[in-house]
């Protein structure tokens, strides 16, 4: 079986980190529609709207966080979600 490609994700609030680690994917509520970010995604900056950020972990488990708004930034296989 091929090795799973991973993306490094940092999910942070103003007062500190919420999640920091490697993931299979992260789903976010973009202002123009939902987005799922996978490993090696093109560079991107996007505002986020109220909804759920879902982290798809390597072990198959998911972790969800409700947000009011935020910003997504992707660069060099690292996604940063500021909420």
Protein Blocks (a to p, Z undefined) as FASTA:
>chain_A
ZZddddddddddfkbcfbdcddfbdcdddfkbccdddehiacddddddedddddddfkop
acddddfbdcdddeehiacddZZ
